[in-house]
Amino acid sequence: MMSEEEAEAQLSEIELLSSMFPTEDEFVVTDQLALAELRDYAEKKTTNIPSSKIQFTVNVELENTTADKEALSLYCSYPLNYPAVPPEITVRSHLLGRPQQAQLNADLNTYLKSICSGDVCILSATEWVKDHASAYMIKVSAPSETQPDRCTPKDVTFTRLWIYSHHIYNKNKRKHILEWSKELELSGFSMPGKPGVVCVEGLQDNCEEFWDRIRKLTWKRILIRHREDIPMACADMDIRKEIQKLRRFPPLEEKAFDVHGSRGNHMDLGQLYQFLNEKGCGNIFQMYFGIEGQ
């Protein structure tokens, strides 16, 4: 149960972060309703204790990196009893390979346990990440005369996953799909109902992380029906621009196509085909349903 003191400390830190990172490119609260509940409780406008965690993202730019204004994203969540217990923070960047990202987050978690003993600590965590992240980064070497086409030690791959589920009804699952895709910087779409269709696209590691989380939920049936992997390895490539060129969808959103059926759980698959066709993905329809779209 959250105490009034913990609520006041959380709200105070959120307001401090908002002032230090004033733009949405730097700081954004994921769930505004949860923030409103926290504020009402902290300011004693209600006695209803908040039931939802505060979640937010802090984007920080690193100094002395080979990339221009390279940014790291800290995806943060307050346990209800924060700051009595450490916050939950996951750091992500396209310059972090999966092992490096896991190690950075493990080391950050150890650091948080050592400093968060009843005091707010997001700013301390942010500074720790800025000071230490470069040691975990994939090093990008500049081309030389003898190696004009030299590439990064780790190939960067753009991935598009086409996920099929027997059905997607559950509101929590639908919420996870939207929130996790945003956290992992994935674009695509989700079509709830029966059957359920999810497409995510972005960096391969992020797509794999999304799939790893989604498949661990309880499903009657869920599988990757098709996947597309596009290597992007050269050191002189602007990764973010290349990713943007390869995306076929905006940030992931739910799509509804003329909902019908006795339970309101079926979509017009003809409209789905038209949507896919407009995005240059019409061939996927037959992979999903075994018939040509029309």
HELIX and SHEET records of a PDB file:
HELIX    1   1 GLU A    4  MET A   20  1                                  17    
HELIX    2   2 GLN A   32  ALA A   42  1                                  11    
HELIX    3   3 ARG A   98  ILE A  115  1                                  18    
HELIX    4   4 ILE A  122  HIS A  132  1                                  11    
HELIX    5   5 ALA A  133  TYR A  136  5                                   4    
HELIX    6   6 LYS A  171  GLU A  183  1                                  13    
HELIX    7   7 GLN A  204  ARG A  215  1                                  12    
HELIX    8   8 ILE A  239  LEU A  246  1                                   8    
HELIX    9   9 LEU A  269  GLU A  278  1                                  10    
HELIX   10  10 ILE A  284  PHE A  289  1                                   6    
SHEET    1   A 4 PHE A  27  VAL A  29  0                                        
SHEET    2   A 4 GLN A  55  GLU A  61 -1                                        
SHEET    3   A 4 ALA A  71  SER A  77 -1                                        
SHEET    4   A 4 GLU A  88  ARG A  92 -1                                        
SHEET    1   B 5 ILE A 222  CYS A 234  0                                        
SHEET    2   B 5 CYS A 151  SER A 165 -1                                        
SHEET    3   B 5 GLY A 196  LEU A 203 -1                                        
SHEET    4   B 5 SER A 187  MET A 191 -1                                        
SHEET    5   B 5 GLU A 253  GLU A 254  1                                        
END                                                                             
